[in-house]
């Protein structure tokens, strides 16, 4: 989180604590308003606690994954993988070099090419599957679908656009199949603390970031799955407000009970 986020969270928590103090002080007024109004104090405590939970604690609760992410990033070793789909109209090799020069980037490579062409027959599909590695020896594998989708994997370090050009030329020459568009699936291996910087760098160039994977992101995802529903948190705040009001009502009895235990323990 940035400084404003931290300040916002601090203010929200401080306001909620002040709200609880107000509820507690309402309970303290029972000698004046009479304990017959106990239900009123309980009601006020629950309502105020629920409102505080909804408007003060819920925004803080939403920030928990990001707070945890910041902690994980500062403590985790290893690297995170930022994945992006880049149009082959982009100079892929230049982009790769620019990304590799960014702070914290360990490696940049293409993981595959997605090509969309005209539809073709099942027989043509089989021919493409048989010939794809011959068309360009740097193509390591490929998946071909008759709806015109072809997914290729190329050797690490090889220019994927070159493989695309070779295949597109062969498709047009042998079957009159036109390549409509294509994208390269780029993987940027980066140190955890530099993930946001790399994501911002890609987005500033209008490149679609498809995901971030790695130890820190996996822990954040696991934390999100383990967090209770937000409505339960709001309900808990309502109950907490109610208990705070009751604590104010019975504060003398509570102190007397604690004092009695202490005196028995001390043998007084």
N, C-alpha and C positions, 0 to 999 in steps of 0.2 A: 504493500500500500504506500501511497505518497503521504507527504506531511499533512495535507488537508484531511485525508482519510483517517489518519491517526488522531488528529484533533477532533474530528467529527465523532469518532467512536468514544473518545474520552468525555466529550460534552454529553453525549447520549447517556452514558453510564452515570455520570455525575447527576444529571437531571432525574434519572430513575431513582438514585439513592435519595435525592431530595424529596421525591414523591413518596418514598417509603417513610421518610422522616415525618412528612406531613400526615400520613396515615397513622403513624405511631403517636404523634401528638394529638390526633383526634381521639385515640384510645385513652390517652392520659386525661382527657377532659371528662371522662365518665363520672368522677366525683361531683362535677358541676351539673352535667346533663342527666345524671342518674343511670344506674346500671340497667334500668328498664329499657334503655335505648341501646342495649347491647347488639340487637339485631341490626340496628341502623349502622353501628360502627362496622359490623361484619359486612354489611351490604356495601358501604362506602369503600371499605378496604378492598373488596373483591372487584368492584367496578373500576376503581382507580388503578389497581394493579393490572387489570386486563387492558385498560386504555394505555397505561405505561408500557405494557408488554407489546402491544400492537404498534405504537408509534415511536417508542424509544429503544426497546430491546430487539424487535424484529429487524430493523436496519443493521444493528450490530451483529445479529445472528447471521444475516446474509453475508457479512464480511468475514466470518470465521474461516471458510475455505481459503480466502485470499491471505488472511493472516497466517494460516498454517502453511500455505504455499511459500510465503516469504521466509518462514522458519526453515522449511525443508530445503529451499534453494540455498540458504546460507550454511546449512550443515551437511547436505548430501554430497557425496562424491560422484564420480561417473559423469555421464553426459545425458542430455535430452535430445530427442530427434524432432526437429520441426519439419513438417512435410508441407509441400505446396504444389499446386498444379500450375504449370507455366505454359503459356501458349508458345508453340514452335515459331511464331512470328518474332518472338524475342530472341536476341542473341544469347543463346543458352551458355555458351562457353564464356562470354564476357561476364554474364551474370554470375556464373560459378566462380570466376576469378574475384569478382567484387565481394561476393559473400565470404569467400575464403579469407579475404583481407580484413573482415570485420572482427572486432575484439571478441574473444571467447569461442570463435568458430574453430572446431577441430578438423572437420571434414565436410565436403560437399560432393554429392554424387547423385546421378539420376537412377531411379529405381525401376523405371518403366516408361513406356510410351503408350498412350491411348489414341488410337486412330479411328475416325469415323469415315466410312466410304459409302458408295452406293451399295444397295443390297445385292447379294449374289447367291448362286445356287449351292446346294450341298456338295455337288461335285467340285465346284470351284473352291469351296472351303477346304476340301481335302487336298487339292493341288497347292493352295497357299500354305497349308500346314507342312506339306512335304518339302516345299521349295524355300520357305522363309529363311532357314539357316544357310542356304546356298546363295540366296540373293545377296546377303551380307554376312560374312563369317563372324562378325562381331555381335550378331544377334544370337543370344544364348538360348532363348525359348520364346514361345509365342502362343497366345490363345486366340482362336479365330471363331467368329460367330456370323451366321448367315445374315443377320440384321445389319451387317456392315461395320461391326465393332471388332477391332484387332488390337490386342494388348501385347506389346513386345518387351522383352528384357534384353538389355545389352551389357556388354562387358564394362566393368567399372573403369571410368576414365575415358571411355569412347564417346565421341560426340553423338548424342541420340538423334539429332536432326539429320546427320549424314545417313544413318540407318533408315530414317523415315523417307528421305529423298530417294534412296535406292529402291525401297519397297514401293513407293508411290509411282515411280517411273515404270517399274516392272508390272504393277497392276494395270496401269493405263495401256502399256504396250501389248500385254498378252491377253487382256480381257476387257479393255475399254472401261475399267472401273476407276471412277474419279474419287480422289481423296478430298473430302469436304472440309474437315478440320482435324487438328491433332493437338495434344498437350503432353508435356513431359512431367512425370511425377518426380519432383526434386526432394531430396532428403538432406537437411542441414544438421550435422551433428555439432552441438554447441554446449558449452558449460552452462549449468543451471542458472547462474546469476546473470547470464547474458541472453536468456531466452526472449524476454520482453523486447530487448533492443533489436534482436534479429527479426522478430515478428513485425515490429513497427517498420523496420527497413523494407521488408517485403510488401507490406500493406501500402506503404507510401508509393510504391511502384505499381500499385493496383494488381498485385499478384495474390491469388486466392490461397490463403493458408488453410490447409485441410485438417491440421491437427498438431498436437504436441504430445509426444510420448517419451516416458523415461521414469526413473525411480521416483522423482519428486511428484510428477503428475499422477503416477499410479497411487501414491499415498494420499494425494488430495482427493482423487476419485473414491478411494476406500473410505476416507473421512466423510465425504458427502453421503455415501451410502449408509453410514452408521449414524448420522445425525437424525434426531427425531423430527417429526413433522413440525412445521412452524406453528400450526394451530395448537399443538401440545405445549409449546413454549409459552404462548400467550396465555393458555389456561393455567400453566404453572405460575406465571407472574400474578394472575388473579388470586390463586390460592396463597401465594407468598404475601400479597397485599392483605388478604384476610387474616393470615396468621400474625402479620405485623400489627394490625389493628388490635387483635386479641392480646398480643404481648403488651401493648400500651394499656389495655384495660386491666390486665392482671399483673402488671409489673411489680406491685408491692408484694403480692402473694408469691411471685416467682423469686424475688429477692429474699423473702422470708424463708422459703423452702431451701434455697441455695445456702443461706446463712446457717440454717439448722443443720444441714449436711456437713458444712465446714466445721461447725462447733462440735458435732459428734466426732468428726474425724480428729480434731485437735484435742478431744477429751475435755472440753470446757463444760 
